[in-house]
Amino acid sequence: MIAVVDARNRTIRVGLGDPEPGGVRWRARFCLGADSFRSAEEYAWTLAGLCLRRGVDPRDADRVILSSVVPSLTPRLRSACAQAFGPGDAADPDRVLVVGPGVRTGMKIRTDIPGEVGSDLVCDAVGAYARLGTACVVVDFEAMLTFTAVNGEGELLGVAIAPGPQTAAESLRANGAQLPQVRLETPPRAIGRNSAQSIQSGILLGYLGLVDRMVELFRKELGGRASAAGTGDEIGLALEPAGGYAFFDPWLSLEGLAVLIERNAQK
């Protein structure tokens, strides 16, 4: 069994499953909040406990891979994964494969500075291309809204980054003393008739236009044909580009990590 962990600025997605010829048969997948004040031991207990609640023994995981875009959390999460997964109470952290320099991705990164591309984006791209096998635009709705371009040869060409919808809403409230906190739901009309509707319209309908236009431009630069794949927060389901998504999978990065752990199995 493999254990895959994707740590972002706000969330940590975890999956445990058995690799099969057609993909991974997941035994458990769950998401927890990223907390910079938690110790490695707290994370280890949380990870192990959530696995057990889903009927999966974390000690059965014989291979572990971690992607983290939060440098301050990476050492603690690596230690936590070593403690939570596999046999023993405090296994060697070196057995946890951390996505970064030296890890085989099987995907060429054709940017000016490949080292700047976050491991989360690489995992998304690898997972999307493994599923689609064609040029695609991966739209990831997290704290940041990202667009990742993959060409037909499976090469990562570049990325566009904007604040995520929830991040934009929080910034708006932080800088507008009289603005209320609202739930991000699609409003009944573009012209808001109260503060809540006005914020929902500006953010959700505004981001709908942003997503649609960015996917259109990416497709044009990819030669005119490219599938759109959505992932991250399910708010993205309300922000589909023209033509829709080939698929929307909140767990896409875990699929990418599962591909990477296999590509590095014989390293």
C-alpha positions in Angstrom: 0.0 0.0 0.0 1.2 3.5 -0.7 0.5 6.7 1.3 0.5 10.0 -0.6 0.4 13.5 1.1 -0.1 16.8 -0.6 0.4 19.8 1.7 -0.7 23.3 0.6 -1.0 26.6 2.3 -4.4 25.9 3.8 -5.1 22.2 3.3 -3.3 18.8 3.5 -4.8 16.0 1.3 -3.9 12.4 2.1 -4.6 9.2 0.3 -3.8 5.5 1.0 -4.3 2.9 -1.7 -3.1 0.0 -3.7 -1.5 0.6 -7.1 -3.1 -1.3 -9.9 -2.5 -1.4 -13.7 -5.4 1.0 -14.3 -4.5 3.4 -11.5 -4.9 3.3 -7.7 -7.6 1.6 -5.7 -8.0 4.1 -2.9 -8.7 2.7 0.6 -9.0 6.1 2.2 -8.7 9.8 1.2 -9.2 12.7 3.5 -8.4 16.4 3.9 -7.2 18.3 7.0 -6.3 21.9 7.7 -2.7 23.0 7.5 -1.6 24.4 10.9 1.8 26.0 11.2 1.7 25.6 15.0 1.2 21.8 15.1 4.2 19.6 16.0 5.3 16.6 14.0 3.9 14.3 16.7 0.5 16.1 16.5 0.4 15.6 12.8 1.4 12.0 13.2 -1.4 11.2 15.6 -3.9 13.0 13.5 -2.8 11.2 10.3 -2.8 7.8 12.0 -6.1 8.4 13.8 -8.0 9.5 10.6 -6.7 6.4 8.8 -7.9 4.1 11.5 -11.3 5.8 11.6 -11.7 4.9 7.9 -10.7 1.3 8.7 -7.2 1.5 7.2 -4.1 0.5 9.2 -1.5 3.2 8.4 1.3 0.7 9.3 0.4 -1.2 6.1 1.8 1.6 4.0 5.2 0.5 2.7 5.9 3.5 0.5 5.3 7.1 1.3 5.5 10.3 -0.8 5.1 13.9 0.3 4.6 17.1 -1.7 4.8 20.3 0.3 4.7 23.9 -0.9 5.1 25.2 2.7 8.8 25.1 3.6 8.2 25.6 7.3 5.9 22.6 7.4 7.9 20.2 5.2 10.3 18.8 7.9 7.5 18.3 10.4 5.3 16.6 7.9 8.1 14.4 6.7 8.7 13.3 10.3 5.0 12.9 10.9 4.6 10.7 7.8 7.5 8.6 8.9 5.9 8.1 12.3 2.4 7.6 11.1 2.9 5.3 8.1 4.7 2.0 7.9 6.0 -0.3 10.7 7.5 0.9 13.9 6.7 3.9 16.1 9.3 6.4 14.7 10.6 5.2 11.3 13.5 7.0 9.5 12.2 10.2 7.8 14.6 9.5 4.9 12.3 6.8 3.7 9.6 9.4 2.9 10.1 10.6 -0.7 9.7 14.3 -0.9 8.9 15.8 -4.3 11.7 18.1 -5.3 15.0 18.2 -7.1 16.3 14.7 -7.9 12.8 13.1 -8.0 11.8 11.6 -11.4 8.6 13.2 -12.6 8.6 11.9 -16.2 7.5 15.4 -17.2 9.8 18.0 -18.7 9.3 21.5 -17.3 9.8 24.0 -20.1 9.8 27.2 -18.0 12.6 29.7 -17.7 13.4 28.6 -14.1 12.0 25.0 -13.6 12.9 25.1 -9.9 10.3 27.8 -9.4 7.4 25.6 -10.3 5.7 24.3 -7.2 5.5 20.6 -6.5 1.7 20.9 -6.2 1.5 22.2 -9.8 3.7 19.4 -11.0 1.5 16.8 -9.3 -1.6 18.3 -10.8 -0.1 18.3 -14.3 1.2 14.7 -14.0 -2.1 13.5 -12.7 -4.1 15.3 -15.4 -1.8 14.1 -18.3 -1.8 10.5 -17.0 -5.6 10.6 -17.1 -6.1 12.5 -20.4 -3.0 11.7 -22.4 -3.4 14.9 -24.4 -2.8 18.7 -24.1 -4.6 20.2 -21.2 -5.1 23.2 -18.9 -5.2 22.3 -15.2 -7.3 24.8 -13.2 -6.6 24.5 -9.5 -8.8 26.3 -7.0 -6.9 26.7 -3.8 -5.7 29.7 -1.8 -4.2 30.6 -5.2 -6.0 30.1 -8.4 -3.6 28.5 -10.9 -3.6 27.5 -14.5 -1.0 25.0 -15.7 -0.4 24.3 -19.4 0.6 20.8 -20.5 1.2 20.2 -24.2 0.4 17.1 -26.2 3.9 15.6 -25.5 3.3 15.8 -21.8 5.6 18.8 -21.1 4.7 21.5 -18.6 5.0 24.7 -20.5 4.1 27.3 -17.8 1.6 28.6 -15.3 -0.6 31.6 -14.5 -1.4 32.5 -10.9 -4.1 34.7 -9.3 -5.6 35.0 -5.8 -8.1 32.2 -5.2 -11.8 33.2 -4.9 -11.8 32.6 -1.1 -8.6 34.6 -0.7 -10.1 37.4 -2.7 -13.2 37.4 -0.5 -11.1 37.5 2.7 -8.9 40.4 1.3 -12.1 42.3 0.4 -13.5 41.9 3.9 -10.2 42.8 5.6 -9.9 46.0 3.6 -13.6 47.0 3.7 -14.7 47.7 7.3 -18.4 47.7 6.5 -18.4 44.7 4.2 -19.9 41.5 5.8 -18.6 38.0 5.6 -20.6 36.1 3.1 -20.9 32.6 1.8 -19.6 32.3 -1.8 -22.7 31.1 -3.7 -23.7 32.0 -7.2 -26.0 35.0 -7.0 -29.3 35.2 -8.9 -28.2 38.2 -10.9 -25.1 40.3 -11.7 -26.6 43.5 -10.3 -26.4 42.9 -6.5 -29.3 44.3 -4.5 -27.6 43.9 -1.1 -24.1 43.7 0.2 -24.0 39.9 0.1 -25.2 39.7 -3.5 -22.8 42.4 -4.5 -19.8 40.5 -3.1 -21.0 37.2 -4.6 -21.5 38.8 -8.0 -18.2 40.6 -8.0 -16.2 37.5 -6.9 -18.0 34.5 -8.4 -19.2 36.0 -11.7 -16.0 38.0 -12.0 -13.9 34.8 -11.5 -16.1 33.0 -13.9 -15.0 35.5 -16.6 -11.4 35.2 -15.4 -11.4 31.4 -15.6 -13.1 31.3 -19.0 -10.8 33.9 -20.5 -7.6 32.3 -19.2 -8.6 28.9 -20.4 -9.4 30.4 -23.8 -5.9 32.1 -24.0 -4.1 28.9 -22.8 -5.9 26.8 -25.4 -4.9 29.3 -28.2 -1.3 29.1 -27.1 -1.4 25.3 -27.0 -2.5 25.2 -30.6 -6.3 25.5 -30.3 -7.2 22.2 -28.7 -6.7 21.4 -25.1 -8.9 19.8 -22.4 -9.7 21.7 -19.2 -9.2 19.7 -16.0 -10.5 21.2 -12.7 -9.3 20.4 -9.1 -9.0 21.9 -5.7 -11.9 23.5 -3.8 -15.3 22.5 -5.2 -16.2 26.2 -5.6 -14.5 25.5 -9.0 -17.5 23.5 -10.1 -19.5 26.8 -10.3 -16.7 28.4 -12.4 -16.6 26.2 -15.5 -14.9 27.5 -18.6 -16.7 27.4 -21.9 -17.0 23.8 -23.0 -16.8 22.6 -19.4 -14.2 20.4 -17.7 -13.1 17.1 -19.1 -13.3 16.2 -15.4 -13.3 17.9 -12.0 -11.4 15.9 -9.3 -10.5 17.5 -5.9 -8.0 14.7 -5.4 -6.1 15.1 -8.7 -2.8 15.9 -6.9 -3.0 12.5 -5.1 -3.3 10.8 -8.5 -0.2 12.6 -9.6 1.7 11.6 -6.5 0.7 8.0 -7.0 2.2 8.2 -10.5 5.4 9.8 -9.1 5.9 7.1 -6.4 5.8 4.4 -9.1 8.2 6.3 -11.4 10.7 6.4 -8.5 10.1 2.9 -7.2 13.3 1.5 -8.8 15.5 4.6 -8.2 
